[in-house]
Amino acid sequence: MDWISKLEKKFGKVAIPNLMLYIVIMYGVGFLIDIVDSGFYYTHLSLNAEAILRGEVWRVLTFLVQPPNTNLLFILLSLYVSYMIGRSLEAQWGAFRFNLYFWSGVLFHVIASILAYLIFKINLPLGIEYLNLSLFFAFATVYPDIQFRLYFIIPIKVKYLAGLNAAFFGFTMLQAFLPIPEGEIFRFIYQARALAALVSIFNFLLYYFSLMQRLSPKQKVQRKKFQQDMKQARVAFEAREKQGHHKCEICGKTDIDNPDLTFRYCSKCEGNHEYCEEHLYTHKHHKGGAQ
């Protein structure tokens, strides 16, 4: 029995089911806080080692409310992707192992921040961004051939996106050692990002062989089923895209044939019957299923 299985046997009952839902809600709360007062998070909630050692211990958890983005469109997209990845990993590993992965990442962030302050006298406010990105590494390891649409257009497999993610991590860590012409404040920011990236990579590698490579037969079946479901959903979506979202029941025209053509559902027909603007007022109305 590996060490994670031993921990699960002993502490499995304390795991939080559907953990990513609560984390996503926290991100949403952080986004609202940022709208009301953009400086409140860094003043009272961020991972500040000096403040923690002064007694503000709530910061070891409240730094989690930092939103992954401050733009409304991108925050919604980020929250959806984070939830989808978290739920998929929990379904694959089980609640305890997903909890262990996430909370150990949080713990390593806190420890790294405090050690950096005690040893190097640098107060680096680490954020949660790179822990979330490390979840993407885990997702790509479990489901490497799932396709995402980059910029909503370009289909690309998760394993290739993970490669781009790895390059981003590498550059982030390298940036802390490059000359910074903008001044010391930027070096401070780059060092914080580099430490957060390093800690997140360490957390990922710590579990890679013990957590992600040892799948039970049941977990392998679940992963295969998930991949099949995702493939079917992608095929159905692509077929719908080719057919168009709207189609006239009379002439058969779609919004693919003519993007400028207006389509409407007839309010006088029973059921859902859609027509182009040319036939909306000239068709025979459906009553009880008959024309």
Backbone bond lengths (Angstrom), bond angles and torsions (degrees), N, CA, C in turn:
res aa  C-N    CA-C-N  psi(-1)  N-CA   C-N-CA  omega(-1)  CA-C   N-CA-C  phi
1 M - - - 1.466 - - 1.531 109.14 -
2 D 1.366 118.29 126.07 1.456 121.59 -179.57 1.525 110.15 -74.74
3 W 1.341 115.75 167.99 1.463 120.60 -172.27 1.520 112.45 -65.03
4 I 1.341 117.11 -32.68 1.464 118.94 179.36 1.526 110.38 -69.51
5 S 1.318 116.93 -38.76 1.473 120.21 177.91 1.525 110.47 -63.51
6 K 1.332 116.89 -36.79 1.460 119.94 177.75 1.527 110.82 -65.10
7 L 1.326 116.13 -42.21 1.466 119.78 177.54 1.528 110.86 -64.72
8 E 1.329 115.89 -40.51 1.465 119.71 -179.51 1.522 111.21 -63.86
9 K 1.321 116.48 -39.35 1.457 120.51 179.69 1.524 110.98 -64.04
10 K 1.329 116.49 -34.09 1.458 120.93 -175.93 1.527 112.81 -88.56
11 F 1.346 116.76 -37.99 1.468 119.75 -172.75 1.529 113.38 -120.81
12 G 1.307 117.42 12.00 1.456 120.19 -175.08 1.517 114.46 -56.82
13 K 1.338 117.01 -30.52 1.464 120.65 -175.93 1.523 113.11 -70.41
14 V 1.336 117.67 -18.19 1.467 119.16 -177.38 1.526 111.99 -88.48
15 A 1.322 118.02 -3.71 1.465 121.03 179.91 1.524 110.33 -64.80
16 I 1.315 116.24 144.83 1.469 122.39 179.41 1.527 108.74 -93.45
17 P 1.340 118.14 112.50 1.469 119.64 177.53 1.533 110.58 -65.06
18 N 1.316 115.98 146.14 1.474 121.62 178.53 1.531 111.04 55.23
19 L 1.315 115.91 42.75 1.462 121.76 -176.23 1.524 112.29 -56.10
20 M 1.332 116.91 -39.58 1.463 119.24 -173.83 1.513 112.23 -64.41
21 L 1.323 118.12 -26.53 1.463 120.46 176.62 1.523 109.94 -61.79
22 Y 1.326 117.01 -45.16 1.465 120.69 -179.29 1.533 111.03 -68.55
23 I 1.325 116.22 -35.96 1.465 119.43 178.54 1.523 110.02 -65.77
24 V 1.318 116.76 -43.48 1.465 121.20 179.14 1.527 110.47 -62.87
25 I 1.332 117.31 -39.30 1.465 120.78 176.66 1.533 110.04 -61.61
26 M 1.334 116.55 -39.91 1.470 120.25 177.58 1.526 110.84 -62.49
27 Y 1.343 116.93 -40.61 1.460 119.64 177.25 1.529 110.37 -61.52
28 G 1.340 115.43 -41.03 1.455 119.45 178.37 1.519 111.85 -62.39
29 V 1.335 116.80 -41.14 1.465 121.19 176.70 1.530 110.13 -62.11
30 G 1.320 116.63 -41.90 1.461 120.68 178.08 1.514 111.77 -62.16
31 F 1.331 117.04 -37.05 1.471 121.21 177.94 1.523 110.40 -63.84
32 L 1.337 116.37 -42.43 1.473 120.45 178.88 1.527 110.69 -66.19
33 I 1.325 116.84 -39.61 1.468 120.42 177.67 1.526 110.23 -61.50
34 D 1.327 116.20 -40.58 1.463 120.56 -179.77 1.522 111.15 -64.74
35 I 1.336 117.04 -34.66 1.468 120.26 178.25 1.525 110.39 -67.08
36 V 1.331 116.15 -42.65 1.465 120.73 -177.68 1.526 111.43 -71.37
37 D 1.335 116.42 -46.10 1.475 121.07 -178.25 1.520 107.77 -149.87
38 S 1.324 116.56 103.15 1.465 121.09 -174.06 1.525 113.15 -65.46
39 G 1.330 118.34 -20.38 1.451 120.36 -178.82 1.518 114.75 -96.85
40 F 1.331 116.98 -6.51 1.467 120.22 -174.80 1.527 111.80 -63.93
41 Y 1.336 116.97 -41.07 1.471 120.41 -177.41 1.521 110.91 -59.00
42 Y 1.333 117.19 -51.56 1.466 119.83 -175.91 1.528 112.18 -71.38
43 T 1.327 116.99 -26.24 1.465 120.04 -179.80 1.526 112.65 -78.16
44 H 1.348 116.81 -36.82 1.468 119.41 -170.48 1.531 115.23 -124.44
45 L 1.335 118.93 -17.85 1.473 120.16 -169.59 1.522 114.89 -121.11
46 S 1.303 118.73 -20.00 1.467 121.75 -171.36 1.531 111.34 -69.14
47 L 1.336 115.26 167.53 1.473 121.61 179.86 1.525 108.45 -80.07
48 N 1.320 115.40 87.99 1.465 122.90 -177.51 1.522 107.97 -111.72
49 A 1.333 117.04 106.90 1.467 121.67 -174.34 1.522 111.56 -61.10
50 E 1.313 116.83 -41.90 1.460 119.65 -179.65 1.523 111.01 -61.40
51 A 1.335 117.02 -43.05 1.461 121.25 179.80 1.526 111.35 -67.77
52 I 1.334 116.86 -37.06 1.471 120.57 178.61 1.525 110.35 -62.83
53 L 1.331 116.61 -44.78 1.463 120.89 -179.71 1.524 111.82 -69.79
54 R 1.350 116.04 -17.50 1.465 121.06 175.27 1.522 111.58 -83.16
55 G 1.338 116.81 -9.76 1.457 119.81 178.68 1.509 115.40 121.65
56 E 1.334 118.76 -5.66 1.461 121.79 -179.68 1.533 109.18 -84.86
57 V 1.331 115.10 65.91 1.466 121.04 -171.57 1.524 112.51 -71.03
58 W 1.326 117.77 -17.63 1.465 119.18 179.79 1.534 112.21 -61.40
59 R 1.326 116.43 -19.88 1.463 120.09 -177.18 1.535 112.72 -65.13
60 V 1.336 118.31 -21.28 1.467 120.21 179.88 1.526 110.88 -66.16
61 L 1.333 117.19 -16.66 1.466 121.24 176.26 1.525 112.33 -115.52
62 T 1.335 116.93 -38.13 1.466 118.68 -174.12 1.526 112.91 -67.98
63 F 1.340 117.99 -18.67 1.467 117.83 177.58 1.528 111.72 -65.34
64 L 1.338 116.00 -13.91 1.459 120.41 178.89 1.524 112.96 -70.27
65 V 1.327 118.77 -16.19 1.463 119.62 -177.98 1.523 111.98 -80.13
66 Q 1.320 117.84 -1.11 1.468 119.62 177.92 1.527 109.63 -60.02
67 P 1.334 118.55 119.33 1.471 120.00 -177.96 1.529 110.88 -71.22
68 P 1.333 117.98 147.58 1.472 120.22 179.73 1.514 113.45 -70.60
69 N 1.343 117.34 -13.06 1.460 121.00 179.27 1.521 108.56 -159.17
70 T 1.327 117.34 156.80 1.454 120.55 179.75 1.522 112.24 -110.40
71 N 1.328 117.45 1.77 1.456 122.09 174.99 1.524 108.73 -93.14
72 L 1.337 118.07 132.71 1.463 121.60 -173.13 1.518 111.92 -58.08
73 L 1.345 117.40 -46.55 1.464 120.45 -178.85 1.525 110.70 -61.84
74 F 1.316 116.37 -46.63 1.460 120.00 -176.33 1.524 112.29 -73.96
75 I 1.322 117.29 -29.27 1.463 118.12 177.12 1.523 109.89 -67.46
76 L 1.329 117.48 -39.46 1.464 120.46 178.30 1.526 110.55 -63.91
77 L 1.327 115.90 -43.23 1.464 120.29 178.30 1.523 110.58 -64.88
78 S 1.339 117.26 -43.14 1.465 121.42 -179.58 1.524 111.36 -63.27
79 L 1.336 115.99 -41.72 1.460 119.66 -179.45 1.522 110.72 -65.62
80 Y 1.334 116.22 -39.64 1.468 119.47 179.38 1.530 110.94 -65.10
81 V 1.332 116.80 -46.86 1.468 120.76 -178.39 1.527 110.03 -64.82
82 S 1.340 117.00 -42.12 1.468 120.39 179.67 1.522 110.68 -61.72
83 Y 1.334 116.07 -43.72 1.463 119.47 -179.54 1.528 110.79 -65.89
84 M 1.316 116.98 -43.92 1.459 120.76 -179.59 1.526 111.57 -61.05
85 I 1.340 116.55 -44.11 1.467 120.89 179.77 1.532 110.39 -66.02
86 G 1.325 116.21 -45.64 1.460 119.99 -179.59 1.512 112.63 -62.19
87 R 1.328 117.14 -43.88 1.462 120.82 -179.85 1.525 110.94 -66.22
88 S 1.329 116.73 -38.09 1.469 120.56 179.73 1.529 110.47 -65.36
89 L 1.322 116.72 -42.50 1.464 120.04 179.43 1.524 110.90 -67.98
90 E 1.327 117.35 -39.46 1.461 119.74 178.22 1.523 111.10 -64.98
91 A 1.347 116.12 -39.13 1.459 119.51 178.01 1.525 111.26 -64.85
92 Q 1.335 116.04 -31.98 1.460 120.91 -178.76 1.529 112.12 -80.32
93 W 1.316 117.27 -45.79 1.461 121.79 -174.38 1.514 113.75 -91.16
94 G 1.329 116.44 -30.41 1.456 121.07 -168.77 1.518 109.70 103.16
95 A 1.330 116.68 157.55 1.462 121.76 -174.16 1.521 112.02 -62.11
96 F 1.338 117.90 -42.13 1.466 119.70 -175.21 1.528 111.34 -63.87
97 R 1.320 116.94 -46.41 1.463 119.65 -175.93 1.521 111.48 -68.73
98 F 1.321 116.98 -35.33 1.460 118.32 176.45 1.522 110.11 -68.42
99 N 1.330 117.26 -41.96 1.460 121.15 175.47 1.520 111.04 -58.10
100 L 1.317 116.01 -44.43 1.459 120.78 -178.69 1.522 110.77 -61.49
101 Y 1.320 116.75 -44.33 1.465 121.11 179.65 1.523 110.62 -60.89
102 F 1.324 116.20 -48.86 1.467 119.75 -175.26 1.528 111.46 -68.28
103 W 1.339 117.50 -49.15 1.457 119.96 -174.72 1.524 112.26 -71.39
104 S 1.326 117.89 -30.22 1.466 118.47 175.19 1.526 110.01 -67.16
105 G 1.351 116.64 -36.10 1.460 120.09 175.26 1.520 111.25 -61.92
106 V 1.321 116.46 -41.68 1.460 120.99 176.97 1.531 110.14 -62.41
107 L 1.330 116.42 -46.29 1.467 121.23 -179.65 1.525 111.41 -60.32
108 F 1.330 117.27 -42.82 1.461 120.43 179.88 1.535 110.81 -64.16
109 H 1.337 117.37 -35.60 1.461 119.85 176.23 1.525 110.90 -61.79
110 V 1.332 116.00 -45.40 1.464 120.86 -178.87 1.526 110.26 -63.69
111 I 1.333 117.03 -46.94 1.465 121.23 -179.26 1.531 110.92 -62.31
112 A 1.335 116.58 -43.98 1.464 120.58 -178.88 1.523 111.00 -62.97
113 S 1.320 116.68 -41.14 1.459 120.47 -179.95 1.530 111.09 -64.02
114 I 1.331 116.88 -43.78 1.474 120.89 -179.17 1.524 111.01 -68.62
115 L 1.338 117.33 -41.95 1.469 119.82 179.23 1.530 111.56 -63.96
116 A 1.344 115.82 -40.49 1.469 118.98 178.44 1.517 110.65 -60.95
117 Y 1.310 116.02 -36.04 1.473 119.80 179.50 1.528 111.09 -72.89
118 L 1.324 117.45 -43.81 1.463 120.89 -176.59 1.527 112.42 -70.66
119 I 1.343 116.39 -37.86 1.468 120.24 -173.88 1.534 111.36 -88.80
120 F 1.348 115.57 -47.82 1.471 118.95 -173.30 1.529 113.16 -104.79
121 K 1.354 115.97 -0.96 1.472 120.59 -179.21 1.531 111.95 59.02
122 I 1.339 115.40 33.84 1.463 121.29 177.89 1.524 108.19 -115.08
123 N 1.304 117.03 125.11 1.466 121.60 -178.96 1.526 108.62 -97.30
124 L 1.331 116.40 91.84 1.458 121.32 -175.13 1.533 110.17 -97.84
125 P 1.334 118.19 115.23 1.471 121.22 179.65 1.535 110.79 -80.86
126 L 1.316 117.04 89.01 1.462 120.68 -178.23 1.522 110.51 -71.50
127 G 1.322 115.53 138.53 1.456 120.98 176.82 1.514 111.24 -102.84
128 I 1.324 116.30 -178.09 1.461 122.26 -174.83 1.528 112.42 -97.03
129 E 1.338 116.69 -1.96 1.466 121.30 -172.89 1.526 112.63 -55.58
130 Y 1.338 116.97 -45.53 1.460 119.58 -172.76 1.534 112.09 -78.03
131 L 1.323 117.21 -24.66 1.464 119.09 172.39 1.521 109.92 -65.90
132 N 1.336 116.81 -40.34 1.460 120.27 176.25 1.526 111.31 -63.16
133 L 1.324 115.88 -40.63 1.466 119.51 178.69 1.523 111.24 -66.75
134 S 1.333 117.36 -30.98 1.462 119.63 177.39 1.532 110.87 -69.46
135 L 1.342 116.95 -27.40 1.467 119.93 173.71 1.524 110.20 -63.12
136 F 1.329 116.09 -32.84 1.464 119.76 177.91 1.526 110.66 -66.51
137 F 1.351 116.95 -36.54 1.469 120.00 174.59 1.533 110.20 -58.97
138 A 1.333 114.96 -45.79 1.463 119.28 -179.28 1.521 110.56 -62.65
139 F 1.328 117.14 -42.78 1.467 121.87 179.36 1.530 110.19 -61.70
140 A 1.334 116.60 -42.57 1.467 120.26 -179.82 1.521 111.74 -66.69
141 T 1.320 117.30 -30.18 1.461 121.12 177.56 1.522 111.15 -69.41
142 V 1.331 115.62 -39.04 1.467 120.26 -177.96 1.518 111.22 -80.99
143 Y 1.352 117.65 -39.88 1.465 122.13 -175.70 1.531 109.79 -126.45
144 P 1.316 119.20 66.82 1.473 120.89 -172.07 1.524 114.86 -66.56
145 D 1.340 118.00 -25.64 1.459 120.17 -173.29 1.524 114.36 -100.56
146 I 1.341 116.77 3.61 1.456 119.59 174.39 1.524 108.67 -65.65
147 Q 1.330 117.13 140.48 1.454 120.85 -178.17 1.522 111.69 -103.24
148 F 1.324 115.21 134.83 1.460 122.58 168.78 1.521 107.41 -108.86
149 R 1.331 116.08 163.66 1.467 120.38 175.33 1.526 108.68 -108.12
150 L 1.323 115.07 106.40 1.459 121.39 179.68 1.517 109.14 -67.92
151 Y 1.330 116.68 126.81 1.463 122.58 -175.54 1.529 111.79 56.49
152 F 1.340 115.93 29.00 1.467 123.92 178.28 1.534 112.77 66.80
153 I 1.329 118.31 6.94 1.472 120.96 -173.89 1.520 111.45 -126.22
154 I 1.328 117.27 -53.82 1.467 122.08 -169.51 1.530 110.30 -84.87
155 P 1.351 118.62 115.36 1.472 119.75 176.95 1.527 110.47 -73.81
156 I 1.324 116.42 129.11 1.457 120.45 -178.92 1.522 108.89 -147.11
157 K 1.322 115.67 138.12 1.460 119.96 -178.31 1.527 110.92 -72.13
158 V 1.320 114.72 149.72 1.460 121.45 -176.36 1.528 111.39 -58.53
159 K 1.326 117.72 -36.59 1.472 119.63 -176.40 1.525 111.39 -64.36
160 Y 1.342 117.21 -30.65 1.462 119.47 177.41 1.523 111.07 -76.77
161 L 1.329 116.48 -36.13 1.463 119.84 174.10 1.529 110.59 -63.39
162 A 1.331 115.63 -36.07 1.469 119.42 177.33 1.523 110.68 -64.31
163 G 1.331 116.94 -33.65 1.464 120.37 176.12 1.525 111.25 -63.97
164 L 1.340 116.23 -42.30 1.465 120.37 175.95 1.526 110.18 -63.97
165 N 1.332 115.19 -38.79 1.458 120.90 178.22 1.536 110.85 -61.67
166 A 1.337 115.84 -41.53 1.468 120.62 179.16 1.533 110.88 -64.34
167 A 1.335 115.94 -39.89 1.467 119.62 178.01 1.528 110.52 -63.77
168 F 1.325 116.56 -38.49 1.462 121.36 177.61 1.532 110.53 -63.15
169 F 1.335 116.75 -42.79 1.464 120.91 177.65 1.531 110.13 -61.55
170 G 1.321 115.84 -45.27 1.460 119.77 -178.83 1.515 112.12 -61.40
171 F 1.333 116.23 -44.47 1.461 120.09 179.55 1.527 110.63 -65.33
172 T 1.339 117.15 -38.68 1.468 121.01 179.32 1.522 110.81 -60.04
173 M 1.324 116.77 -43.51 1.461 119.91 -179.52 1.523 111.60 -72.10
174 L 1.333 117.20 -35.56 1.465 120.82 178.23 1.525 111.15 -68.22
175 Q 1.324 116.20 -34.56 1.467 121.37 -175.46 1.526 112.51 -59.93
176 A 1.327 116.77 -28.84 1.467 120.52 -179.24 1.526 112.15 -65.77
177 F 1.346 117.53 -19.01 1.458 120.96 -176.37 1.528 112.23 -107.32
178 L 1.328 117.76 -2.03 1.461 120.78 -179.95 1.523 110.81 -83.70
179 P 1.350 117.11 154.13 1.472 119.60 175.66 1.529 110.27 -60.03
180 I 1.332 116.34 137.31 1.460 121.59 -177.59 1.528 108.81 -115.45
181 P 1.327 118.02 97.60 1.468 119.50 -178.81 1.522 113.11 -70.27
182 E 1.346 117.48 -20.85 1.465 119.71 -175.90 1.520 112.88 -72.90
183 G 1.349 118.84 -19.20 1.454 120.41 179.49 1.516 112.33 125.37
184 E 1.323 115.02 173.57 1.457 121.57 -174.92 1.515 113.65 -66.02
185 I 1.322 117.73 -29.94 1.461 119.71 -178.27 1.516 110.83 -61.91
186 F 1.330 117.54 -35.59 1.450 120.78 178.40 1.524 111.32 -73.16
187 R 1.319 116.85 -35.62 1.470 119.53 175.49 1.526 110.05 -61.71
188 F 1.309 116.62 -39.40 1.464 122.31 177.59 1.531 110.24 -59.89
189 I 1.324 116.87 -45.36 1.470 121.67 179.80 1.527 110.45 -64.96
190 Y 1.325 115.96 -44.57 1.473 120.03 -178.98 1.523 111.34 -64.97
191 Q 1.328 117.39 -37.11 1.464 120.47 178.11 1.523 110.89 -65.42
192 A 1.326 117.17 -40.37 1.468 121.13 178.45 1.520 110.34 -62.88
193 R 1.323 116.63 -44.06 1.462 120.41 179.40 1.524 111.21 -65.11
194 A 1.338 116.03 -42.02 1.464 120.30 -178.99 1.522 111.28 -63.18
195 L 1.324 117.21 -41.82 1.463 120.72 179.67 1.524 110.62 -66.58
196 A 1.340 116.69 -41.64 1.468 120.44 177.82 1.525 110.72 -62.78
197 A 1.333 117.04 -40.75 1.468 120.71 178.46 1.519 110.86 -65.59
198 L 1.335 117.17 -42.66 1.466 121.55 -179.79 1.526 111.22 -62.91
199 V 1.322 116.48 -44.49 1.461 121.08 179.86 1.526 110.66 -63.74
200 S 1.333 117.01 -41.04 1.464 121.14 -178.78 1.522 111.72 -67.38
201 I 1.334 116.07 -39.13 1.463 119.91 176.24 1.523 110.32 -64.93
202 F 1.329 116.68 -41.72 1.468 120.82 177.56 1.521 110.51 -59.36
203 N 1.323 116.92 -43.64 1.465 121.24 179.47 1.525 110.91 -61.97
204 F 1.331 116.10 -41.53 1.472 120.63 178.63 1.525 111.10 -64.09
205 L 1.328 116.65 -47.77 1.462 120.53 -177.45 1.520 111.98 -67.13
206 L 1.332 116.19 -32.24 1.455 120.60 179.79 1.526 111.50 -58.30
207 Y 1.323 115.66 -38.12 1.464 120.06 -176.62 1.525 113.58 -98.75
208 Y 1.321 117.18 -6.93 1.467 119.27 -171.12 1.524 112.29 -56.65
209 F 1.322 117.81 -53.16 1.463 120.28 -175.26 1.524 111.83 -78.23
210 S 1.316 117.29 -38.28 1.469 119.73 -175.52 1.517 113.19 -82.84
211 L 1.334 117.35 -30.21 1.458 120.14 -174.60 1.516 112.96 -100.46
212 M 1.317 117.30 -40.62 1.456 120.21 -170.87 1.524 113.84 -95.60
213 Q 1.298 117.18 -19.68 1.456 119.02 -176.84 1.527 113.24 -94.76
214 R 1.332 117.06 -17.99 1.461 120.09 -176.87 1.520 109.97 -102.97
215 L 1.311 115.52 85.60 1.456 120.55 -178.75 1.520 109.88 -101.37
216 S 1.308 115.29 135.84 1.456 119.97 175.44 1.520 108.92 -74.55
217 P 1.349 118.94 162.67 1.468 120.66 176.08 1.522 112.25 -54.42
218 K 1.329 117.54 -38.92 1.464 121.21 179.26 1.523 110.63 -63.88
219 Q 1.338 117.59 -41.71 1.451 121.24 179.69 1.528 111.37 -66.63
220 K 1.338 116.67 -36.46 1.463 120.14 178.16 1.530 110.55 -65.03
221 V 1.336 116.52 -39.46 1.468 120.82 177.44 1.528 109.92 -64.78
222 Q 1.341 116.88 -41.94 1.462 121.19 179.20 1.525 110.98 -62.98
223 R 1.329 116.67 -41.68 1.461 119.46 179.56 1.519 111.11 -65.34
224 K 1.334 116.85 -42.66 1.458 120.30 179.98 1.525 110.78 -63.97
225 K 1.334 116.81 -41.43 1.470 120.87 179.38 1.534 110.27 -64.08
226 F 1.340 116.72 -42.21 1.452 120.05 179.61 1.530 110.48 -62.25
227 Q 1.329 117.10 -42.88 1.459 120.53 179.60 1.527 110.82 -63.73
228 Q 1.335 116.80 -39.56 1.463 119.97 178.26 1.528 111.14 -66.08
229 D 1.335 116.18 -41.84 1.466 120.04 179.28 1.531 110.97 -63.17
230 M 1.325 116.06 -41.80 1.459 119.91 179.08 1.524 111.21 -65.38
231 K 1.328 116.47 -38.08 1.468 120.36 178.96 1.524 110.43 -66.03
232 Q 1.341 117.37 -43.62 1.458 120.55 178.41 1.522 111.86 -63.29
233 A 1.344 115.72 -39.94 1.464 119.87 179.00 1.526 110.46 -64.91
234 R 1.343 116.49 -38.83 1.458 120.17 179.51 1.523 111.08 -67.20
235 V 1.336 117.26 -42.07 1.465 121.13 178.47 1.523 110.55 -62.72
236 A 1.330 116.58 -43.16 1.462 120.62 179.54 1.527 111.15 -64.17
237 F 1.335 116.05 -39.96 1.465 119.83 179.27 1.526 110.76 -65.41
238 E 1.340 116.72 -45.00 1.462 119.84 -179.40 1.518 111.40 -64.77
239 A 1.344 117.05 -36.82 1.459 120.31 177.22 1.518 110.62 -64.67
240 R 1.319 116.55 -40.91 1.469 120.83 178.66 1.517 110.74 -65.82
241 E 1.334 116.29 -37.59 1.459 119.88 179.04 1.525 111.00 -63.57
242 K 1.355 116.40 -38.74 1.461 120.13 -179.73 1.525 111.08 -70.29
243 Q 1.334 116.79 -36.34 1.460 120.94 -178.15 1.522 112.54 -78.11
244 G 1.304 116.97 -23.77 1.456 120.38 -176.15 1.514 110.64 97.08
245 H 1.305 116.19 156.91 1.456 121.17 -179.57 1.524 111.79 -84.77
246 H 1.329 117.33 -22.97 1.463 121.58 -176.73 1.534 110.12 -128.88
247 K 1.339 116.34 143.55 1.460 120.88 -179.19 1.518 109.66 -148.51
248 C 1.302 115.86 131.81 1.465 121.44 178.69 1.525 109.84 -78.59
249 E 1.323 117.54 131.24 1.466 121.38 -179.03 1.523 112.52 -71.44
250 I 1.325 117.44 -19.90 1.478 120.26 -176.99 1.523 111.18 -89.02
251 C 1.322 116.64 -57.95 1.468 119.79 -173.95 1.523 113.51 -97.91
252 G 1.341 117.27 -13.48 1.459 120.66 178.32 1.517 114.92 80.09
253 K 1.328 118.57 5.31 1.459 120.49 178.25 1.524 110.52 -68.72
254 T 1.339 115.66 147.69 1.464 120.90 178.76 1.524 109.32 -124.16
255 D 1.324 115.87 171.28 1.461 120.03 177.06 1.520 111.74 -71.40
256 I 1.331 116.75 -12.39 1.466 119.78 172.62 1.522 109.73 -75.61
257 D 1.349 116.31 -40.86 1.473 120.51 178.77 1.524 110.72 -63.63
258 N 1.326 116.06 -42.66 1.462 120.73 -177.01 1.526 109.04 -143.49
259 P 1.338 117.43 94.90 1.471 120.34 -176.91 1.524 113.62 -61.19
260 D 1.355 117.24 -22.53 1.465 120.77 -178.13 1.517 112.84 -86.99
261 L 1.323 117.30 -6.32 1.460 121.25 -177.64 1.529 109.80 -77.00
262 T 1.336 115.61 136.70 1.463 121.43 -179.01 1.521 110.56 -93.22
263 F 1.332 117.02 134.86 1.464 122.34 178.80 1.527 108.59 -119.73
264 R 1.365 115.15 143.78 1.454 120.34 178.87 1.528 109.72 -142.10
265 Y 1.336 115.02 151.12 1.463 120.59 170.84 1.523 108.15 -87.26
266 C 1.315 115.90 137.57 1.468 120.50 -178.91 1.528 109.94 -80.15
267 S 1.326 116.00 125.46 1.463 120.90 -178.58 1.528 112.92 -77.77
268 K 1.325 116.00 -15.12 1.469 119.71 -178.03 1.529 112.61 -92.86
269 C 1.328 116.64 -12.59 1.465 120.63 179.25 1.526 109.60 -87.79
270 E 1.311 115.44 145.25 1.459 119.45 173.88 1.525 109.22 -81.95
271 G 1.330 116.22 128.58 1.460 120.43 -175.56 1.518 110.79 93.94
272 N 1.302 116.87 -175.36 1.466 122.22 -179.32 1.525 109.46 -99.65
273 H 1.331 115.62 106.09 1.462 121.88 -179.84 1.523 108.19 -128.55
274 E 1.330 114.77 122.31 1.463 121.13 -173.15 1.521 110.81 -109.97
275 Y 1.341 115.57 140.27 1.458 121.19 -177.83 1.522 109.45 -138.07
276 C 1.334 115.53 154.51 1.454 120.44 172.96 1.527 107.97 -76.03
277 E 1.321 116.39 169.60 1.468 120.90 -175.96 1.533 111.97 -63.14
278 E 1.336 117.15 -25.14 1.466 121.25 -179.45 1.530 111.85 -72.12
279 H 1.356 116.53 -34.16 1.460 120.16 -175.22 1.524 113.86 -109.57
280 L 1.350 117.32 3.64 1.453 119.93 -177.24 1.528 112.15 -62.00
281 Y 1.346 116.26 -37.56 1.471 119.71 -176.19 1.524 113.27 -105.87
282 T 1.344 117.09 0.83 1.471 119.02 -176.63 1.526 113.34 -112.48
283 H 1.314 117.87 -5.15 1.468 119.62 -177.44 1.533 110.83 -81.95
284 K 1.322 115.39 164.64 1.467 121.04 174.24 1.515 107.95 -85.12
285 H 1.312 116.70 132.38 1.463 121.21 -175.33 1.523 111.18 -74.26
286 H 1.334 114.50 143.60 1.470 121.58 177.77 1.528 109.05 -83.66
287 K 1.306 115.97 123.87 1.459 122.18 176.91 1.520 109.36 -125.80
288 G 1.322 116.02 112.25 1.476 119.19 179.08 1.500 112.73 64.98
289 G 1.334 116.21 25.65 1.451 120.60 177.47 1.512 113.56 93.00
290 A 1.326 119.31 -4.56 1.460 121.85 179.98 1.506 110.24 -117.49
291 Q 1.349 115.97 149.89 1.452 120.61 178.29 1.526 110.82 -85.10
